[in-house]
Amino acid sequence: MLGAGAAAIVAAPALQRVMESGLGAVADKDPTGLTGLLPNGGGFRYYSVASSVPRKSAADYRLTVDGLVDRPATYTLDRLRALPQTRLVRDVQCVTGWRVPETPFEGVRLSALLDAAGVRPGAKAIRFTCFDGTYSESLTLDQARRPDVLVALRMQDKPVAHSHGGPVRLYVAPMYFYKSAKWLSGITVTDSVKPGYWEELGYDVDAWVGRSNGRDDDPTG
């Protein structure tokens, strides 16, 4: 019994990786979202609103920053990696109720990219677009400048996997996880808030954990 228990402990991380990889691959091609009902060892659920999502490598990934800015920019993955990185460890809270505690994220503060671009007077919000071709999100300019909002390159102390929205995703620590757009490809500074994908379907635009969407979850921290 002791031998079997020890073997299970040794095998658990590998089995978890296999499960996550398998579920991620299936979810990539599941527009119904039914795979989102299946848990895995990491506690996350996989969900995509697109029928399929192309994969981006370091060679072909691009992130654009444009809109009401003085210096529009296009970032490669290597260029993002060369910028100062911030690491946060916070709970992840989904509006459907599941939570993954103390999840590390690491990346570039969104405020740093906005400062580099030179936000113009009259700008009030940010619109985020994704290379799945479907998803979008939004933040006010004040929300976007918070120190706990990242353009994330790493999650759980490894590069963000494709199934988790990689190679680059948004991470908005104090809000429900639908604000943390996966497969991030565009950051556009706008003169007003443009509701994102789920917000067009009735979700709250301001998605503070515990203070929105009719939920009373504990704030993330």
Secondary structure by P-SEA (a helix, b strand, c coil): caaaaaaaaaaaaaaaaaaaaaaaaaaaaccccccccccccccbbbbbcccbbbbbccccbbbbbbccccccccccaaaaaacbbbbbbbbbbbcccccccccccccccaaaaaaaacccccccbbbbbccccccccccccccccccccccccccccccccccccccbbbbbcccccccccccccccccccbbbbcccccccccccccccccccccccccc
